[in-house]
Amino acid sequence: MLIFPVFLQNKPKERRKPLQVTVRDNNVDQALKALKKKMQREGIFREMKLRRSYEKPSERKAREKAEAIRRARKLERKRMEREGF
């Protein structure tokens, strides 16, 4: 079993758990694929990309606001699609 101690910094310490992937039948490729999927789901790749360089607080606020607007528009589109408009 491989254990990769990868933590998201924005989660409280008591909720942090290392991601665990089981290697079955010496199939490391399959285990790596499962690890990547878990990391993608947790948002670790995105966070690593954001932390590569310093982001000014004003830029962070603008990015988060734009993300919120995109999410709201997407939810609205899906709602309208469900209702048949």
C-alpha positions, 0 to 999 in steps of 0.5 A: 500500500502506498500512502501519499501525505498530501494535504489541502491547506485550507481544511482544518487540521483535524479533518486532514487525512493523507490520501491512500491508494492500494496497489493490487497485484503490483499494478502501480499504473492503476494505483497511480491513476486512482491517486491522480483521480483522487487528487483531481477530485480534492482540488490538489492540482488546482491549489498547487497551480495557484500556489506556484506564485504569489497572488495579491489579495486584490487579484485573489478577490477578483478571481474568486468573484469571477469564479462565483459568477461563473458557478452561478451562471452555470447553475442557472443554465442547468436550472433553465435546461431542467425546466425546459426554457 
